[in-house]
């Protein structure tokens, strides 16, 4: 039955269940993992876009702060020159004081760049930069930690600055995740926010935005939240759920179904015929079907035991009947042998007595076979040839004529067993040959040898000087040759005839 099964069919049920569940749940787990991966990718893209927008917002906030201060200073300086105030810085400062969140340090120069007045102890660099009315010039001043701006007004120029604290406040107001902020021109740069390390779950996005028509560059470094270990677990969670579901299902089926079946199988295999009853394990799991299967096994074993008891009783009766049959056959043969002996003694001629004796010896040979078969019937091993030949030899000497009773019969026989049919033919063959030798030359020794020649055959050899004859002989020799030839054919063996020796093969049981 196992030869027709495929390799998958020969696998244990637990393995097949695990593979089937894995194949069924794996596509769902992969789809969910792919969806989670896409969601995390979208979130990362959104975080990056938000960081880029935050950098642009910081640049706009700084540009707006610079533009607001430059506009306020331009308006105040224009008013002072228009009113031809004797102290333009005082008039400008008064005008700026009315505008909230505007720097109050500035200088006013004439169109040639000469300083007219200053407010707030302010000394800007780049005195050589000349700005026409309506224009604006920007540069960074690392020494003053500020961004300077110069606006052109009618009648001169006004220069102011925005300190780094104001720049930092404007940047952090719109960019809470700014890790670094640097403002630079073509010659110098001003670090507004010193660099700081991003968190373990973030990376930095560096961005440069030009402002004021490219006069300044705002370089920002924004912290972008990246995929954390929890996000990675979220990606792998569907696959982990697939593994857990498959393993858990396999474990439950194995614990609730396969293990109880294995315990039931072990109990059934441990049962031996003749035991009191089938001992089933106490725990067969919660499955009602398995408990019913165990009860079915118990009922089947009880029916088998009852059938075996009936068969044993029938076999005992049959053995008694066989023993009785063999006993009656043996007794009948003994009665026939006794009648032949009685008639032989009352015979008036020597030929009649010899004939009765010859027939009696053959009946005795058959009786010896039945007696040995009756002794071996209980073991069912067949008929033992050694005791059969020993008893047959003693019977032949006892029934021999007076002048042949001195004939010695020597036995060299292995302990072998054969069937009843082969034992009958063997007994008749030995009887014919030994009788012929005793009658041919009384007193000549006869040697009977039986040796195993193969697993299922043995060689029976009878040797005697009485078997050394020349020519075909008389009618007795012809009759003898015909009889032993027929017995050899009954044994399905060729008759090996040599001077002083006859051999045949006998079927025997293996060792």
C-alpha positions in Angstrom: 0.0 0.0 0.0 2.8 2.5 0.9 4.5 2.0 -2.6 1.5 3.7 -4.3 1.6 6.8 -2.1 3.3 10.0 -3.1 6.0 11.6 -1.1 3.5 14.1 0.3 1.2 11.3 1.4 4.0 9.7 3.4 4.7 12.8 5.4 3.4 13.0 9.0 0.0 14.7 9.4 1.5 17.5 11.5 4.0 18.4 8.7 1.3 18.3 6.0 -1.0 20.5 8.2 1.8 23.0 8.8 2.6 23.2 5.0 -1.1 23.6 4.1 -1.7 26.3 6.6 1.5 28.1 5.6 0.5 28.0 1.9 -3.0 29.2 2.8 -2.0 32.1 5.0 1.3 33.2 3.3 -0.4 35.2 0.5 -2.5 37.1 3.1 0.6 37.8 5.2 2.6 38.9 2.2 -0.2 41.2 1.1 -0.5 42.8 4.5 3.2 43.2 4.8 3.3 44.9 1.4 0.5 47.2 2.4 2.3 48.0 5.7 5.5 48.7 3.8 3.7 51.0 1.4 2.1 52.8 4.3 5.4 53.3 6.0 6.9 54.5 2.7 4.1 57.0 2.3 4.6 58.2 5.8 8.4 58.6 5.2 7.6 60.6 2.0 5.2 62.7 3.9 7.7 63.4 6.7 10.3 64.3 4.1 7.9 66.7 2.3 7.0 68.2 5.7 10.6 68.7 6.5 11.3 70.4 3.1 8.3 72.6 3.6 9.5 73.5 7.1 12.9 74.5 5.6 11.2 76.7 3.0 9.0 78.2 5.8 12.1 79.1 7.8 13.7 80.8 4.8 10.5 82.8 4.2 10.3 83.8 7.8 13.8 85.1 7.8 13.2 86.9 4.5 10.0 88.3 5.9 11.8 89.5 9.0 14.5 91.2 6.9 12.0 92.8 4.6 9.9 94.1 7.5 12.9 95.7 9.1 14.2 97.1 5.8 10.8 98.6 4.9 10.4 100.1 8.4 13.9 101.7 8.2 13.3 102.9 4.7 10.1 104.6 5.5 11.5 106.2 8.7 14.7 107.5 6.9 12.6 108.8 3.9 10.5 110.8 6.3 13.5 112.2 8.1 15.1 113.4 4.8 11.8 114.7 3.5 11.2 116.8 6.6 14.8 118.0 6.4 15.2 117.3 10.0 18.3 118.8 11.6 18.9 115.4 13.4 17.7 112.7 10.9 18.7 109.9 13.2 16.5 111.3 16.0 13.6 111.6 13.7 14.2 108.1 12.2 14.5 106.6 15.7 11.2 108.3 16.8 9.5 106.8 13.7 10.9 103.3 14.3 9.8 103.4 18.0 6.2 103.5 16.8 6.7 100.1 14.9 6.8 97.0 17.1 9.5 94.3 16.7 11.8 96.4 14.6 15.5 96.8 15.3 16.5 100.2 16.6 20.2 100.3 15.6 21.0 102.0 12.4 23.2 104.6 10.6 22.3 107.2 8.0 24.7 108.1 5.2 24.7 110.6 2.4 24.7 109.4 -1.2 28.5 109.2 -1.2 28.5 106.8 1.7 29.6 109.3 4.4 28.0 108.6 7.8 25.7 111.4 8.7 24.6 110.0 12.1 24.2 106.7 14.0 21.9 105.2 16.6 22.5 102.4 19.1 26.3 102.5 18.8 26.1 100.7 15.4 29.1 100.4 13.1 28.2 98.4 10.0 30.8 96.8 7.8 31.1 97.3 4.0 31.1 101.1 4.0 31.9 100.9 0.3 28.5 99.5 -0.7 26.4 102.2 -2.3 22.7 101.7 -2.7 20.4 103.8 -4.9 16.9 105.0 -3.7 14.5 102.1 -3.6 17.2 99.4 -3.6 18.3 97.1 -0.8 21.6 95.4 -0.1 22.1 92.5 2.4 25.2 90.8 3.9 26.0 88.9 7.0 28.2 90.2 9.8 29.7 87.3 11.8 31.5 89.7 14.1 28.3 91.4 15.1 26.3 88.2 15.0 23.7 89.8 12.8 22.5 90.3 9.2 23.0 93.8 8.0 20.8 95.5 5.4 21.2 98.8 3.6 18.3 100.6 1.9 18.5 103.5 -0.5 16.3 106.6 0.3 15.9 110.0 -1.4 18.9 112.0 -0.1 21.1 109.1 1.2 21.2 105.6 2.6 20.1 103.9 5.8 21.8 100.8 7.2 20.4 98.5 10.0 20.9 95.0 11.3 18.9 92.1 12.6 20.6 90.3 15.5 21.0 86.5 15.6 18.5 86.2 18.5 15.7 87.7 16.4 16.7 85.6 13.4 16.6 82.4 15.7 13.2 83.4 17.1 11.7 83.9 13.7 13.1 80.5 12.5 12.1 78.5 15.5 8.6 80.0 15.4 7.9 78.2 12.1 10.4 75.4 12.3 10.3 73.4 15.4 12.5 70.6 14.0 15.3 72.8 12.8 18.6 71.1 13.8 20.9 73.7 12.3 20.5 77.1 10.6 23.2 79.1 8.7 22.8 82.3 6.8 25.5 83.2 4.3 26.4 85.6 1.6 29.1 85.3 -1.1 31.9 86.0 1.5 30.8 85.1 5.0 28.3 83.0 6.9 26.4 83.4 10.2 25.4 80.4 12.3 22.0 81.2 13.7 21.3 77.7 15.2 24.2 75.6 16.2 24.0 72.0 14.9 22.7 69.4 17.3 22.4 65.6 16.9 19.2 64.2 15.6 17.3 61.7 17.7 17.9 57.9 17.1 14.6 57.7 15.2 15.4 60.7 12.9 17.7 61.7 10.1 18.6 65.2 8.9 17.4 66.8 5.7 19.8 69.5 4.5 18.3 72.3 2.3 19.5 75.6 0.9 17.0 78.4 0.0 18.1 81.7 -1.6 16.4 84.9 -0.3 16.4 88.6 -1.3 17.0 87.9 -4.9 19.9 85.6 -4.1 21.9 88.0 -1.9 21.6 85.6 1.0 21.5 81.8 1.3 19.6 80.1 4.1 20.9 76.7 4.8 18.8 74.5 7.1 19.1 71.0 8.5 15.7 69.6 9.5 15.1 66.4 11.5 13.0 63.9 9.5 11.4 61.1 11.5 12.5 57.8 10.0 11.3 54.2 10.3 11.8 53.0 13.8 12.1 49.4 15.1 8.4 49.6 15.9 7.7 50.5 12.2 9.9 47.6 11.1 8.0 45.3 13.4 4.8 46.7 12.0 6.0 45.7 8.5 6.9 42.2 9.7 3.8 41.9 11.9 1.7 40.2 9.1 4.4 37.7 8.5 4.8 37.1 12.2 1.1 36.7 12.5 1.3 34.2 9.6 4.0 32.2 11.4 2.2 32.3 14.7 -1.1 31.3 13.2 0.4 28.4 11.3 2.5 27.1 14.3 -0.4 27.6 16.7 -2.8 25.7 14.5 -0.2 23.0 14.0 0.4 22.8 17.8 -3.4 22.7 18.6 -4.1 20.0 16.1 -1.0 18.0 17.2 -2.0 18.3 20.9 -5.7 17.8 20.5 -5.7 15.2 17.7 -2.4 13.7 16.7 -1.0 13.0 20.2 -4.1 11.3 21.4 -4.1 9.2 18.2 -0.4 8.3 18.8 -1.2 7.3 22.4 -4.1 5.2 21.1 -1.8 3.6 18.5 0.8 2.8 21.1 -1.8 1.1 23.3 -3.1 -1.0 20.4 0.4 -2.0 19.4 1.3 -2.9 23.0 -1.7 -5.2 23.2 -0.8 -8.9 22.9 -3.2 -11.7 22.3 -4.0 -13.4 25.6 -3.9 -10.2 27.6 -6.9 -9.6 29.9 -8.1 -6.6 28.0 -7.0 -3.7 25.8 -5.5 -1.0 28.2 -6.4 2.4 26.6 -4.6 5.5 27.9 -6.6 7.6 30.4 -6.3 10.8 28.4 -7.4 10.7 24.8 -8.0 14.4 24.5 -11.2 16.4 24.3 -12.2 15.1 20.9 -15.3 12.9 21.3 -14.5 11.1 18.0 -11.1 9.8 19.4 -12.8 8.5 22.5 -15.4 6.7 20.4 -12.5 5.3 18.3 -10.9 3.9 21.5 -14.2 2.3 22.5 -14.5 0.8 19.0 -11.0 -0.7 19.4 -12.0 -2.2 22.7 -15.1 -3.8 21.2 -13.2 -5.1 18.2 -10.6 -6.6 20.5 -13.3 -8.3 22.6 -14.8 -9.8 19.5 -11.4 -11.0 18.3 -10.7 -12.5 21.7 -14.1 -14.3 21.7 -13.4 -15.6 18.2 -10.0 -16.8 19.2 -11.4 -18.6 22.2 -14.0 -20.3 19.9 -11.2 -21.2 17.4 -9.0 -22.5 20.2 -11.9 -24.7 21.5 -12.5 -25.9 17.9 -8.8 -26.6 17.4 -8.7 -28.6 20.7 -11.6 -30.7 19.6 -10.0 -31.2 16.2 -6.7 -32.3 17.8 -8.6 -34.8 19.9 -10.3 -36.1 16.9 -7.0 -36.4 15.0 -5.4 -38.2 17.9 -8.3 -40.6 18.1 -8.1 -41.3 14.3 -4.4 -41.9 14.5 -4.9 -44.1 17.5 -7.5 -46.2 15.8 -5.5 -46.5 12.6 -2.5 -47.6 14.7 -4.6 -50.1 16.6 -6.1 -51.4 13.3 -2.7 -51.8 11.8 -1.5 -53.7 14.9 -4.6 -56.0 14.7 -3.8 -56.6 10.9 -0.2 -57.4 11.8 -1.3 -59.7 14.6 -3.7 -61.6 12.2 -0.9 -61.9 9.6 1.4 -63.3 12.3 -1.2 -65.8 13.4 -1.9 -66.9 9.9 1.8 -67.1 9.1 2.4 -69.5 12.0 -0.4 -71.7 10.9 0.8 -71.8 7.3 1.8 -75.3 6.1 4.5 -74.2 3.6 7.6 -72.1 3.9 6.6 -70.0 0.9 3.3 -69.1 2.6 5.0 -68.3 5.9 7.5 -66.1 4.1 4.7 -64.2 2.2 2.8 -63.6 5.5 6.0 -62.4 7.1 6.8 -60.0 4.2 3.3 -58.5 4.3 3.5 -58.2 8.1 6.8 -56.4 7.9 5.2 -53.8 5.6 2.2 -53.4 7.8 4.6 -52.9 10.7 6.5 -50.3 8.8 3.2 -48.4 8.1 2.3 -48.8 11.8 5.7 -47.3 12.9 5.0 -44.3 10.6 1.6 -43.7 12.2 2.9 -44.2 15.7 5.7 -41.6 15.1 3.2 -39.2 13.4 0.9 -39.5 16.4 3.9 -38.6 18.7 4.7 -35.5 16.7 1.2 -34.3 15.9 1.1 -31.8 18.9 4.2 -30.0 17.8 3.3 -29.9 14.0 6.9 -30.4 13.1 6.4 -33.4 10.9 7.7 -36.9 11.5 11.1 -37.3 13.1 13.1 -39.6 10.8 15.7 -40.7 13.4 13.3 -42.4 15.9 11.3 -43.7 12.9 14.4 -45.5 11.4 15.5 -46.7 14.8 12.1 -48.3 15.6 11.8 -49.6 12.0 15.2 -51.3 12.2 14.3 -53.0 15.5 11.0 -54.2 14.0 12.7 -55.6 10.9 15.2 -57.5 12.9 12.5 -58.9 15.2 10.4 -60.0 12.3 13.3 -61.5 10.2 13.6 -65.2 9.6 15.6 -67.2 12.1 18.7 -67.4 9.9 18.6 -63.6 9.4 18.1 -62.5 12.9 21.8 -62.0 13.3 21.9 -59.4 10.7 23.3 -56.2 12.2 21.6 -52.9 11.2 23.9 -49.9 11.7 22.4 -46.4 11.8 24.0 -43.1 11.2 21.1 -40.7 11.0 20.8 -36.9 11.4 17.9 -35.5 13.4 15.6 -34.5 10.6 11.8 -34.2 10.1 9.7 -34.8 7.0 6.1 -35.1 5.9 3.8 -38.1 6.5 3.7 -39.0 2.8 7.5 -38.9 2.5 7.8 -40.8 5.8 5.6 -43.6 4.5 7.6 -43.9 1.2 10.9 -43.8 3.2 9.7 -46.5 5.6 8.6 -48.8 2.7 11.9 -48.1 0.9 14.0 -49.1 3.9 11.8 -52.1 4.6 12.2 -53.3 1.0 15.9 -52.9 0.8 16.7 -54.2 4.3 14.4 -57.2 3.8 16.0 -58.0 0.4 19.5 -57.8 2.0 18.5 -60.0 4.9 16.9 -62.6 2.7 19.6 -62.4 0.0 22.6 -62.9 2.3 21.5 -63.5 5.9 24.0 -62.2 8.5 25.5 -59.5 6.2 25.5 -56.1 8.0 23.3 -53.4 6.7 24.3 -49.7 7.2 21.6 -46.9 7.0 22.9 -43.4 6.6 20.8 -40.2 6.5 22.5 -36.8 5.9 21.2 -33.3 5.1 22.3 -32.4 1.6 20.6 -29.0 1.3 18.1 -26.8 3.1 15.1 -28.9 2.0 16.6 -32.3 1.2 18.5 -35.2 2.8 20.3 -38.1 1.3 19.3 -41.6 2.4 21.9 -44.3 1.7 21.6 -48.1 2.5 24.8 -50.1 2.1 25.4 -53.8 2.4 27.5 -56.5 0.8 24.2 -58.4 0.2 23.4 -55.7 -2.4 26.4 -56.6 -4.5 24.9 -58.7 -7.3 25.9 -59.4 -10.8 23.6 -59.4 -13.8 19.9 -58.8 -13.7 19.2 -61.7 -11.3 16.0 -63.7 -11.1 12.4 -62.7 -10.9 12.9 -61.6 -7.3 15.6 -59.1 -8.3 13.3 -57.7 -11.1 10.4 -57.3 -8.7 12.7 -55.7 -6.1 14.1 -53.2 -8.7 10.6 -52.4 -9.8 9.3 -51.7 -6.2 12.2 -49.5 -5.1 12.1 -47.6 -8.4 8.4 -46.9 -7.8 9.2 -45.8 -4.2 11.9 -43.5 -5.5 9.5 -41.9 -7.9 7.0 -41.5 -5.1 9.8 -39.5 -3.2 10.3 -37.5 -6.5 14.0 -38.5 -6.4 16.3 -40.4 -8.8 17.4 -43.8 -7.6 21.2 -43.8 -7.3 22.3 -47.5 -7.7 25.9 -48.4 -7.1 27.6 -51.7 -6.2 26.5 -52.5 -2.6 24.7 -49.2 -2.1 21.3 -47.6 -2.9 20.6 -43.9 -2.4 17.5 -41.6 -2.7 16.8 -38.0 -1.8 14.1 -37.3 0.9 12.3 -33.9 1.3 12.9 -32.6 4.9 12.0 -29.5 6.8 14.5 -26.6 7.1 16.4 -26.2 10.3 
